[in-house]
Amino acid sequence: MLKPINILISEDENLNFVLLQKLLQRIIKSPLNIQHAINGKEAVEFCTQDTDLILMDIEMPIMNGFDASEILKQRYPNIPIIIQTAHCSKDHRLKAKKLGCNAFLAKPIIRKDFESLVSYILPAVAAC
């Protein structure tokens, strides 16, 4: 039996969460455990060492995605974080890189780009 892949989606817009969830279910053939955090504070609370991948929005209430990513990378440096955001300035990309995030996707999410990125990142996670 395949080990479930644990994914945390930190996204305050429910439609975006549903889209990401559907895309993940389409491309990942292993069983999935998907958690939904609606802000960065919840992402920090929900994440554990068993989390395999984090999809992080930037603009969220209570705690933004950058602050949450910084905390999560300090606690769990080996968990990949993909920033997915409508705010895709050069400064945002540089900040994500500086925080140790593994990738940056601009919204609207292009299915082919998302599939390629997740397929690239998850095999590395499974080997850890």
VOGU-3710 file (C-alpha; in Angstrom, 3 decimals, decimal comma):
1> mlkpinilis> 0,000/0,000/0,000  1,273/3,456/-0,915  2,048/5,930/1,848  -0,380/8,863/1,785  1,058/12,188/0,706  0,308/14,934/3,237  -0,281/18,335/1,676  -1,116/21,578/3,431  -2,866/24,209/1,330  -2,818/27,635/2,959
11> edenlnfvll> -5,355/29,666/1,009  -8,047/32,046/2,240  -10,142/31,953/-0,956  -12,228/28,785/-1,006  -12,468/28,657/-4,816  -8,672/28,719/-5,078  -8,439/25,964/-2,459  -10,895/23,781/-4,372  -8,995/24,366/-7,627  -5,665/23,394/-6,047
21> qkllqriiks> -7,224/20,351/-4,395  -8,718/19,167/-7,711  -5,437/19,695/-9,551  -3,543/17,706/-6,925  -6,066/14,867/-7,057  -5,660/14,761/-10,831  -1,885/14,512/-10,899  -1,032/12,544/-7,763  -1,898/8,871/-7,936  -0,960/8,103/-4,326
31> plniqhaing> -3,512/8,547/-1,539  -3,710/12,178/-0,426  -4,310/13,823/2,920  -5,045/17,470/2,208  -5,392/20,017/5,001  -6,789/23,487/4,454  -5,490/26,463/6,410  -7,324/29,741/5,782  -4,495/31,946/7,046  -0,811/31,776/7,863
41> keavefctqd> -1,426/31,259/11,578  -3,429/28,107/10,871  -0,741/26,910/8,450  1,849/27,175/11,225  -0,482/25,353/13,633  -1,481/22,582/11,183  1,952/21,779/9,752  3,827/18,799/11,197  7,013/16,931/10,342  4,783/14,525/8,367
51> tdlilmdiem> 3,726/17,263/5,924  5,168/16,509/2,477  4,320/19,744/0,663  2,943/23,198/1,484  1,122/25,407/-1,002  1,184/28,926/0,444  -0,757/32,005/-0,600  0,837/35,345/0,341  -2,086/37,673/1,003  -4,124/36,176/3,844
61> pimngfdase> -5,711/37,541/7,012  -4,220/37,200/10,513  -0,764/36,105/9,267  0,464/36,457/5,702  2,152/33,693/3,746  5,632/35,182/3,985  5,548/35,295/7,783  4,126/31,771/7,930  6,734/30,478/5,457  9,542/31,987/7,495
71> ilkqrypnip> 8,344/30,205/10,652  7,725/26,925/8,826  11,128/26,931/7,120  12,783/27,462/10,501  10,856/24,554/12,044  10,800/22,211/9,055  13,518/23,225/6,584  13,078/20,121/4,434  9,371/20,564/3,702  9,005/22,162/0,263
81> iiiqtahcsk> 6,913/25,320/0,075  5,382/26,516/-3,175  4,227/30,117/-3,021  1,124/30,605/-5,167  -0,097/34,159/-5,433  -1,641/36,858/-7,577  1,068/39,226/-6,292  3,994/38,224/-8,457  6,345/41,188/-8,386  10,097/40,750/-8,584
91> dhrlkakklg> 10,299/41,754/-4,893  7,832/39,008/-3,935  9,813/36,417/-5,882  13,075/37,516/-4,236  11,533/37,491/-0,769  10,164/33,966/-1,313  13,589/32,789/-2,461  15,310/34,473/0,493  12,923/32,703/2,898  13,863/29,347/1,363
101> cnaflakpii> 10,639/28,689/-0,502  11,131/26,120/-3,222  9,028/27,611/-5,987  6,790/30,522/-6,921  3,628/30,255/-9,039  1,662/33,238/-10,267  -2,122/33,161/-10,222  -4,084/32,354/-12,193  -2,544/28,911/-11,909  -1,717/27,351/-15,253
111> rkdfeslvsy> -2,504/23,656/-14,947  0,457/22,460/-17,011  2,950/24,568/-15,012  1,426/23,424/-11,719  1,526/19,751/-12,735  5,159/20,000/-13,861  6,229/21,713/-10,664  4,434/19,330/-8,301  5,674/16,300/-10,253  9,212/17,644/-9,951
121> ilpavaac> 9,022/18,395/-6,216  7,138/15,368/-4,892  9,525/12,609/-6,037  12,281/14,383/-4,086  10,016/14,439/-1,035  9,252/10,724/-1,293  12,974/9,921/-1,306  13,547/11,684/2,046
//
